[in-house]
Amino acid sequence: MYQSEFTSFMDEFLKKNPEVANERLENRAVWWDKPVDAEFEKQARDSKVKQNGYYYQGYFYSNGPAKKVSL
């Protein structure tokens, strides 16, 4: 099976430095592994504003064309 140079390097590096894998898990816990607040998630989902079908259309076009001004 083919294994890239980088994969081989990382496998060897992690065998020589097993503490790096533990640090990785600890650092992941700092940013990602957080408890989920179900009430907050429900409130955020319920408070979303409905978006137009075409994102770039914007408010101007959803209220009809502008009034024409004659000079």
N, C-alpha and C positions, 0 to 999 in steps of 0.2 A: 504494500500500500504506500502511495506517495505521501511524503511528509515534507512540508516546506522548511526552509532553513530557520525561519522565525519560530515555527512550532517546535522544532528540535531544540532550538536555543531556549525557549521558554520551559519546555519539559526538563531540560538539564538544569536550568536556573532554579526552578521550583524544587527539584530534588536536593540541590545544594543549600537552598535557603527556604526551609519549610515555614519559617515565621512570616514570610511574605504573604502566604495564603491566608493565614490567620489575620494579619493586618488588613488584608483586602476585605474580609468578612466584617471586621469591626468598622472599617470606613464605610462600607455599604450600609451598615445599620445606622450610621449617622445621617445619611441623606435619604435612604429609600425605605427601609423597614420600619415604618411608623404605624401606630394603630389608626384605624379608620373610624372617624366619627360619623356614624350613619345619619344622625339628625342634621349635621352640617351639610353632608352630601345631598340629602333630600332637599334642604332649603336652597342650596346652590342650583340644583336641577330645576326646582319650581320657579326660581326667580329669573330664569333666562328669558331674554327678549326674543320674540320670533324674528327670524332673519328673512329678508326678501329672497325670492327664488334665485335672482341673479345678484350675486354679492356686490358687484361694482355699480349696480344701478343707483343705489342710494336713495335718499329722501326726496330729492328734487323730482325724479321721474315717477315716484310712487304717488305723488299728489297731482299729477297731470302736468301738461305743458305750461310753461311760463306765459304770462300775458304779453301779447305783441304790442310794441310801442311804435307808433308812426311818427315820423319827424316832418 
